[in-house]
Structures are given as structure tokens and as C-alpha cells.
Amino acid sequence: MARPDPRGRLPVPAGSKESSLTLERGLALLQAVADAESEAPSISELAAAIGASRAAVYRLLVPLQSRGLVRREGSKVRLGLGVLRLASNVLPQLRLAAQPALRTLAEHVGATSHLTVADGTEAQAVAVVEPSWTAYHVAYRVGSRHPVHRGAAGKAIGLSVEGRQWVHSTGELQPGAFGVAAPVRGVPGLRASVGVVALEKLDGDLVGPQVVRAAQEVADALR
């Protein structure tokens, strides 16, 4: 049953606020389990972490368990394999969202464009687009990894908000290769960059702003 809104707006379903609070607490509980670095947290520890009673934690665990997102081992709680199934869909969605911006960037610059994501101390190329009109260009394999502190793609991920908008590199990952990259900013939980790589020197003053614009377009598509 809906209750009237005192400000004259459309009626608000009576259970909407309670449902929203339950969802928020359920997500907070899942995050608390995920944040445990080694030892699985106990029910009491989770209750303290999300500011709820033990009884509330038990209730919140039921739908999470049914979907395989968590599993209980006595009083301990760990992440379940359902989280891996969700995670497996992340990269395909990243690729799909990034494709338009990467395609435009590759065609305008005439160089191979890419979306690179930080994975611990490594940077991994998760989406690559090659230009269609060049006589030759860099072949960059999806899944390629390199140290996050090397190459334009990796270095761009670590750029501070107050610092440079883009970064370039020469021959750090492959002799004779030139790269320009910019960080993808404003997407919570994502440490990534968009860049281009070529076998001839790139004009940073010309290419840099284009890479920054593409990185912003990718961020907009992911929000």
C-alpha cells in the first residue's frame, strides 16, 4: 500500500524505504566479507562492521548464500564462487563500453588504441582496436600484461588528479614503440587507462588531448 508524500509528489510505496535499507545493508555485508584480507570474518565481526545485530546478519546472509555470493563455515563467512561468475562478466562489459571511444581514437590517430586495467602490480590490456586505414600498425594482444610502472599505459594509471593529464613513453615495453596514455577517472573501483601505441613517434601535444578525451568517453560509458 502506498503512503501519501507530504510534499505533494507521487505516492511512495510503503516498503520502498525498508527494501532500500535492506539492500544497502546486504551490499555492505558483502563488502565487509570481501574486505577481509585473510581470515574469514565471524558473524559477530560482520555485525560490528555494518552496525547491525547478529540476527540481522543471519537474515542478510540468506539471499547472499542462495546466490552463491557467500558461504558459511560455522560462524565464519567467506566469499562464494558466485562472485567469480559475476566477475567473469566484467571484462566483456568493459570491452563493449570502451569500443566506440577506442575505435574513434584509433581511426583519428592512425595507431592501435587500447584500454588497460591495473591488476595488482601488473597492467593488463583488456580491449584493443586497430586502425582500419594504415599501411602498418602495432599488433597488441588482448590479455597482454606488463608491470604497472612501465609503459605509458601503466604510468597513466598512477597519474594524480592534480598532475599531468596524459603521459608518453618510448621503447619501454617494445623497442621502437611509442605510446601515449591517459587515466580513466571517475569510475569507482576502476584503475585503468586509455592509450595508443605506434611504431613511429607520436606528437604528444596533438595526440595527448585526443587520448584524454577518449579516456573521458570511456569513463562516461561506464558510469
N, C-alpha and C positions, 0 to 999 in steps of 0.2 A: 504494500500500500504506500502511495506517495504522500509526503507531507508538504504543506504549502511553504514556499520560500517567502520569508518576511520582506524581502526586497522586491517582490513582485515578479520574480523570474519564474521560469517553468518549474513545475513541481519536481522535487528531488526524491528519488526512490529512498524509502526508509532505510534500506540495508546498504546503500552505496557507501556511506562513510565507514561502516563496520567492515565491509568487504575490502575497501581500500586499505584500512588499517591492518587487516589480516594478511593481505598480500604484501604489504610493506614489511611486516614482521617476518613473514615467511622468507622473503628475499634477504632480510638482514640475517636470519638464521643460516641460510645457505652461504652467505658471505662469511659469517663467523666460522663455519666449518672449513671453508676454503682457505681462510687466513691462518689456520693452524699450520705451522711450518713442519712439524714432525709428529709429535704425539697427538693422537686424536683427542679432541676436547670431550669432556664429560657433559652430561645433561646439566649439571649444576653450573659448569663453566659457561655453557651456552646461554643459560638463563641470565647469568650475570652480564654476559656480553651484549645481549639485546634488551636488557631491562625488563624481563618477563619472569613469570613464575615457572617452576619446573613443570607444573601441569600444563601450562600454555605451550611450553616447548614440546612436550609429548604430543599435543594436538597438532602443532605445526609440522611435526616430523611425518605425520601420517601421509599427507599428499605428496611430500617430497620423496618418501620411501616408495610409494606406489608408482612413481615415475622413474625410479631408479637413480634419482639425483643424490641421494644419501643412503647409507646403510648403517645399521646399528650393530655394535658388537658389545652386548651387555649394556653398560651405561655409557659407552664411548660411541662417538658418531664420526664416520668418515664419508668422504665424497664417494658417490656411486658411479658405475660405468655409464649411466645416463648422461653425465656431464661430458664424457668423451663423445657421445653421439651428437650432442649439441655443438661441441667444439669442432667436430668434423665438418659442420656446415658453415663455419665462419669464413674460411678461406675462399670457398666458391662465391659467397656473397660479397666478400671484399673485391674479388676479381670482377664480378658483374658490375658493382658500383663504380669501380675505377676505370672500366673500359672506355667510356666516352671521352673522359678527360685525357687519358693516355693516348687514345687514337688521335685526337686533335693535336696534342703536343708532338707526337712522332711525325705527323704529316707537316706541321709548321716548321719544325726544326730540321727535319730530314735525318733524324737519328733515332735509335732504339730507345723507347721510353719504358719506365718500369715503376712499380710500386714495391717498396722494400719495407719489411716489418722486422722490428727487433725481437729476437727470441733469446733472452738471456744475454750472453756476451757475443752472440752472433747476429748478423743481419741476413735475412732470407728474402730473396726475390719471390713475390707471390703472384705478380701479374706483369706480363711483358707484352709490348706491342711494337712491331717493327714497321718502319715506314714503307709505303707501297710504291714510291716513285724513284727511290735512289738506286744507283747502279750497284752499290755495295753498302753494307751496314754491319754493325756488330750483331752476332747471334748470341743472345743472352737467354740461358735456360731457366725456366720457372723452377724454383727449388734450389737454385744456386745459393750457397752460403759463403760468408766471409766474416772476419772479425768486425764487430760493430764500430771499432775505432779506425777502420781503414776504408779508403774509398769515399767518394762524395756521398753515396747513398747512406753509408754508415755514419759518417761525420755529421750529416744534416740532421739525423735523428737526435743528436745530442746538442744541437744549437739552442741557446737560451732564447726566451721570448724577447728579451731586451737587446740581443745581439744581432748578428747578420741574418738576413732573410734566406740566403742561399750560400752554398759552398761549392767549390770546384776541386778537382783532383786530376793528377796526371800520372799515368802508369803505375798506380799503387796496387791495382789488382791484376792488371794485364799490361805488359809493355806496349807502349804506343797508344793506349786507350785514354780518352779524355772524358771526364764526367762532370756534370753539374746537377745538383740536387737541392731540394728544399724540404723542410719538415712538414708533415701533415699535422696541423694543430687544431685543437678544439674538439677532439673526439675522445671522450673519457676512456681510459684504459688502453688506448692505442698509441704505440710508439712506432712511427712509420715516416717514410719519406717518399717523395716522387722525384724522379730524375731522368736524365738522358745520358747515354753513353755513345761515343763515336770514335772512329779511327783517325779523325783529323781534329785539330784544335778547335774548340768551340769559343765563340765570343761571349764571355760571361756577361758582359753588360747588356747584350742583346738577348741571350738565352735565359739568363737568370730570372728576369721578371716573368717570362713565359712559364718557367718551371714553378715559380711561386704561385702563379695564377692557377696552374693545373693542380697543385697541391691543395689549394683552397677549394677548387671544384670537387676534388675527391672528398675532402672533409665535409663539404655541404651535402654530398650524396650519401654520406654515411650517417649523418645526423637525422 
